[in-house]
Amino acid sequence: MDKKPMKIGLMALMVLTILSVMGVDRNVLAQNTAPLTVQVVGAQGQGLGAALVEIMNSAGTTVFSGFTNDQGIIRAEVPYDSYSISVDYKGFTNTASATVYAPTGTVQIVAVNVYVELFGYAMTFATFTLWIVILIVLVLIIIYVLFRRRSKAGRIPPPPPPPPP
Protein backbone atom coordinates (compact mmCIF):
# COMPACT_ATOMS: atom_id res chain seq x y z
CA MET A 1 0.00 0.00 0.00
CA ASP A 2 1.30 3.44 -0.98
CA LYS A 3 1.68 5.76 2.03
CA LYS A 4 2.52 8.92 0.05
CA PRO A 5 -1.11 10.25 -0.28
CA MET A 6 -1.61 9.63 3.43
CA LYS A 7 1.53 11.64 4.29
CA ILE A 8 0.40 14.54 2.09
CA GLY A 9 -3.03 14.55 3.75
CA LEU A 10 -1.49 14.54 7.22
CA MET A 11 0.84 17.41 6.29
CA ALA A 12 -2.07 19.48 4.98
CA LEU A 13 -4.01 18.80 8.19
CA MET A 14 -1.01 19.87 10.25
CA VAL A 15 -0.62 23.12 8.30
CA LEU A 16 -4.32 23.98 8.74
CA THR A 17 -4.11 23.14 12.46
CA ILE A 18 -1.04 25.34 12.91
CA LEU A 19 -2.64 28.21 11.02
CA SER A 20 -5.83 28.00 13.07
CA VAL A 21 -3.81 27.95 16.32
CA MET A 22 -1.92 31.05 15.11
CA GLY A 23 -5.24 32.83 14.64
CA VAL A 24 -5.54 32.70 10.83
CA ASP A 25 -9.17 32.40 9.80
CA ARG A 26 -9.82 29.27 7.72
CA ASN A 27 -12.28 31.24 5.59
CA VAL A 28 -9.39 33.38 4.36
CA LEU A 29 -7.73 30.28 2.98
CA ALA A 30 -10.91 29.03 1.29
CA GLN A 31 -12.62 32.28 0.29
CA ASN A 32 -15.17 32.38 -2.43
CA THR A 33 -13.47 33.98 -5.40
CA ALA A 34 -14.71 34.99 -8.80
CA PRO A 35 -13.36 36.84 -11.82
CA LEU A 36 -13.71 40.62 -11.97
CA THR A 37 -13.35 41.69 -15.59
CA VAL A 38 -12.72 45.37 -16.26
CA GLN A 39 -13.03 46.83 -19.76
CA VAL A 40 -11.62 50.31 -20.34
CA VAL A 41 -13.28 52.08 -23.27
CA GLY A 42 -12.97 55.49 -24.89
CA ALA A 43 -15.66 58.02 -25.80
CA GLN A 44 -16.57 56.06 -28.94
CA GLY A 45 -16.65 52.70 -27.16
CA GLN A 46 -13.21 51.68 -28.45
CA GLY A 47 -11.10 49.47 -26.21
CA LEU A 48 -8.07 51.24 -24.78
CA GLY A 49 -5.00 49.04 -24.43
CA ALA A 50 -2.25 49.67 -21.87
CA ALA A 51 -4.57 51.46 -19.43
CA LEU A 52 -3.52 51.15 -15.79
CA VAL A 53 -6.24 49.53 -13.67
CA GLU A 54 -6.13 49.42 -9.87
CA ILE A 55 -8.72 47.44 -7.91
CA MET A 56 -9.22 48.20 -4.21
CA ASN A 57 -11.43 46.20 -1.84
CA SER A 58 -13.94 47.66 0.61
CA ALA A 59 -11.17 48.05 3.22
CA GLY A 60 -9.23 50.31 0.83
CA THR A 61 -6.46 47.78 0.18
CA THR A 62 -5.20 47.43 -3.39
CA VAL A 63 -5.85 43.81 -4.35
CA PHE A 64 -4.86 44.08 -8.01
CA SER A 65 -2.95 46.42 -10.28
CA GLY A 66 -2.16 45.86 -13.94
CA PHE A 67 -2.45 47.01 -17.54
CA THR A 68 -5.22 46.17 -20.00
CA ASN A 69 -4.65 44.15 -23.16
CA ASP A 70 -5.08 45.55 -26.70
CA GLN A 71 -8.89 45.34 -26.41
CA GLY A 72 -8.85 47.27 -23.12
CA ILE A 73 -9.71 44.23 -20.98
CA ILE A 74 -8.13 42.98 -17.78
CA ARG A 75 -9.27 40.11 -15.57
CA ALA A 76 -8.51 39.50 -11.91
CA GLU A 77 -9.57 36.66 -9.63
CA VAL A 78 -10.83 38.35 -6.44
CA PRO A 79 -12.76 37.33 -3.29
CA TYR A 80 -16.44 38.23 -2.99
CA ASP A 81 -16.55 41.88 -1.95
CA SER A 82 -17.28 45.41 -3.14
CA TYR A 83 -14.47 47.03 -5.10
CA SER A 84 -13.40 50.47 -6.20
CA ILE A 85 -11.78 50.52 -9.65
CA SER A 86 -9.42 53.31 -10.70
CA VAL A 87 -8.38 53.68 -14.34
CA ASP A 88 -5.63 55.85 -15.83
CA TYR A 89 -5.09 56.07 -19.59
CA LYS A 90 -2.43 58.57 -20.64
CA GLY A 91 -3.56 61.09 -18.04
CA PHE A 92 -7.30 60.50 -18.50
CA THR A 93 -8.74 59.00 -15.32
CA ASN A 94 -12.04 57.61 -14.10
CA THR A 95 -13.31 55.49 -11.24
CA ALA A 96 -16.09 52.95 -10.91
CA SER A 97 -17.36 50.50 -8.35
CA ALA A 98 -18.25 46.85 -8.72
CA THR A 99 -19.52 44.09 -6.47
CA VAL A 100 -18.37 40.51 -6.94
CA TYR A 101 -20.89 38.12 -5.39
CA ALA A 102 -21.35 35.18 -7.76
CA PRO A 103 -19.05 32.47 -9.12
CA THR A 104 -19.73 33.66 -12.67
CA GLY A 105 -17.97 36.93 -11.85
CA THR A 106 -18.63 40.54 -12.69
CA VAL A 107 -17.90 42.64 -15.77
CA GLN A 108 -17.40 46.37 -15.23
CA ILE A 109 -17.02 48.83 -18.12
CA VAL A 110 -15.12 52.00 -17.26
CA ALA A 111 -15.19 54.85 -19.81
CA VAL A 112 -12.60 57.58 -20.11
CA ASN A 113 -13.02 60.69 -22.24
CA VAL A 114 -10.61 59.71 -25.03
CA TYR A 115 -12.14 60.35 -28.45
CA VAL A 116 -9.18 59.56 -30.68
CA GLU A 117 -5.45 58.94 -30.43
CA LEU A 118 -3.10 60.41 -33.02
CA PHE A 119 0.66 59.89 -33.00
CA GLY A 120 0.44 58.47 -29.48
CA TYR A 121 -1.40 61.51 -28.13
CA ALA A 122 -4.85 60.83 -26.64
CA MET A 123 -7.43 63.58 -27.30
CA THR A 124 -10.96 64.45 -26.30
CA PHE A 125 -13.44 65.44 -28.99
CA ALA A 126 -12.94 69.13 -28.16
CA THR A 127 -9.14 68.86 -28.43
CA PHE A 128 -9.40 66.93 -31.70
CA THR A 129 -11.79 69.54 -33.15
CA LEU A 130 -9.48 72.36 -32.05
CA TRP A 131 -6.52 70.77 -33.83
CA ILE A 132 -8.58 70.38 -37.02
CA VAL A 133 -9.58 74.07 -36.90
CA ILE A 134 -5.96 75.12 -36.30
CA LEU A 135 -4.80 73.04 -39.28
CA ILE A 136 -7.48 74.54 -41.54
CA VAL A 137 -6.50 78.08 -40.50
CA LEU A 138 -2.81 77.35 -41.12
CA VAL A 139 -3.54 75.95 -44.58
CA LEU A 140 -5.66 79.00 -45.45
CA ILE A 141 -2.89 81.36 -44.28
CA ILE A 142 -0.31 79.51 -46.40
CA ILE A 143 -2.59 79.61 -49.47
CA TYR A 144 -3.24 83.32 -48.96
CA VAL A 145 0.48 84.14 -48.63
CA LEU A 146 1.39 82.10 -51.71
CA PHE A 147 -1.44 83.60 -53.78
CA ARG A 148 -0.50 87.12 -52.77
CA ARG A 149 3.15 86.57 -53.58
CA ARG A 150 2.27 85.15 -56.98
CA SER A 151 -0.13 87.96 -57.86
CA LYS A 152 2.50 90.61 -56.98
CA ALA A 153 5.19 88.93 -59.06
CA GLY A 154 3.01 88.68 -62.19
CA ARG A 155 1.79 92.27 -62.14
CA ILE A 156 3.24 94.99 -64.37
CA PRO A 157 4.06 98.00 -62.30
CA PRO A 158 2.09 101.13 -63.18
CA PRO A 159 3.92 103.77 -65.21
CA PRO A 160 5.61 106.50 -63.23
CA PRO A 161 3.61 109.69 -62.81
CA PRO A 162 4.28 112.45 -65.39
CA PRO A 163 6.78 115.08 -64.30
CA PRO A 164 5.31 118.35 -63.12
CA PRO A 165 5.11 121.17 -65.79
C-alpha angles and dihedrals in degrees: 000000000000112000097187097092089048091052092050091050092050091049091051090049090050092050092050091047092050092047092049091049089051089055100255110147112238089217089066089060094048102033121158106254132184137174119272108200117195121193118193113205136178130230091281094046093259117148113249114216123206094027114152112239123190121187119199125187126227090274090059095250118138106240098173139017127175149120127272123244124245091284092052094252130133128174129202130181105227137168119257106281144106115280139197113216122203120192129192121184114175092320096320109115138185138164134214138173130229137180121215110202108138134062090240089066134220133279117208122186115205118191125204124191098254111134100174140348120221124181090348093306116120115216139186119228091260093052092046091050091048091053091050091051091048091051092049091050091049092050091049091050091050092049091048093050093047093046092049093049091050094048092051093049094051096048123101110229115243117257116267115264116266115264116259116264 
